[in-house]
Amino acid sequence: ALLSWNCNLDTGEFVTAMMLAKDDQEFLDGVKEEILQQAEQTARENGYQPEEYYLENYRDIAAEWSNYAVSFDENGMNVGFSPYEIACYAVGPQTFTVGYQTLSPWLSDAGKQTLNLAAEQ
């Protein structure tokens, strides 16, 4: 199972992805659309339609991305779904990375500071 916990290394405080948002709904919707775009591309690259590759309610699951494993690294925000959460076990865990450039418009100034991103990005 994929799990994640994020802490601000400067303060030691627990951080959730939603704590970084400028507008919660825009953040949720924007990341969901990015996940769906990447998921659909992955399905096509594997020779399937998204509805064949992922569970039938994969779009609803993607909309709830903030409830799954969210972590941050040098490339951006990673959203991970364990096997059977969004796709069958055979395709393994599914992880989607939303790069900081894509993520930046949805982040508050405090969120950008927490992630050590320039406020003007």
Secondary structure, DSSP 8 states (H G I E B T S, - for coil): -----EE-TTT--EE-GGGGBSSHHHHHHHHHHHHHHHHHHHHHHTTS-HHHHB-TTHHHHHHTGGGSEEEEETTEEEEEE-TTTSB-GGG--EEEEEEHHHHGGGB-HHHHHHTT--TT-
